[in-house]
């Protein structure tokens, strides 16, 4: 009976009508369920868009909280059960120096490294655990390549929930430390993310745990839409011409596309958005890019061998839908060589002062390729997604050099700089200023 009671609570939400299968369209009550019982297609949250359109407005959104929950009308909002530690409303900033180097006149960086645990995963976890609490779950769990584990552990602590997260044993030390600090249970598994995810799928059938990317996945996925909502609001309620998104499971790409469409559907965007949705993968784990290049709808699983561990999902759950959305919008799914990932990280840091993790390096390297090959033109207003901070993936920057002084003196500085790519005469001194 407890389950029935909890379902009724979620059904009482103002704008949520239930769950709907993305394949066959069958409808279900809003519950902790992620797959259609008839065709096994993925379920997603369904809304009463007419009711939303009658109530939502830019003014009301601006009056909301400075987090993703300002868009609560377009989310499965559990209201009193919200788990909100401030995810969302990250900076959208112009990137003139990077744009000039790449030949783009209107380039923006959406920097989700500014989220509470320094990745975009805070968006999906905030929504997922809010729904999980409304269902009565007391344990939050996940399979993760690192960032999701950080976020689940942090949000669970803030909500007074226990957390149990499962990770591959070869994750970057920074991401492991940033998860264990919250004092939840962290279980590392010898194997790939796909092995870990299969384990979590099995456990979800026998444990009363809220696996954010399994049994409460429909709600989890909705959090990704908020990055599209924010971009539109930050641009003055209009959509850009193109976006470049790092791709792991494909969910962020598909939900970004859905988010722009929903804004138009409820009247927040006057014109129907024509956003080219581009995806970025590293060659060491590029099953979606391979399918795109082959003109196929079949995303064949691969064994990940990439430096970009947060994108190392060899069997992406939303791969087919990512292909579909990229093609429908005139976008591409581009892969980049492994040795270009760190180069992309350094390029963004050198031009814009933003230190991104490896996934961001993939995004910038793919952006460079897309511009070079004419998929993104110089006059298109383009937004590159930076989904996490570089301090989590320091291992990717193996070559770290400094200029060393044998003793602390002005003469030692001049001597050291004279051998650099610029001479000391090129540097302003206090006396000559």
Secondary structure, 3 states (H helix, E strand, C coil): CHHHHHHHHHHCCCCEEEEEECCCCCEECCCCCCECCCCCCEEEEEECHHHHHHHCCHHHHHCCCCCHHHHHHHCCCCHHHCCCCCCCCCEEEECHHHHHHHCCCEEEEEEHHHCCCCECHHHHHHHHHHHHHHCCCCEEEEEECCHHHHHHHHHHHHHCCEEEEEEECCCCHHHHHHHHCCCCEEEEECCCHHHHHHHHHHHHCCCCCEECCCCCHHHHHHCCHHHHHHHHHHCCCCCCCEEEEECCCCHHHHHHHHHHHHHHHCCCCCCCCCCEEEEEEEHHHCHHHHHHHHCCCCCCCCCCCCCCHHHCCCCCCCHHHHHHHHHHCCCCEEEECCHHHHHHHHHHHHHHCCCECHHHHHHHHHHHHHHHCCCCCCCCEEEEEECEEHHHHHHHCCCCCCCCCCCCCHHHHHHHHHCCCCCHHHCCCCCCC
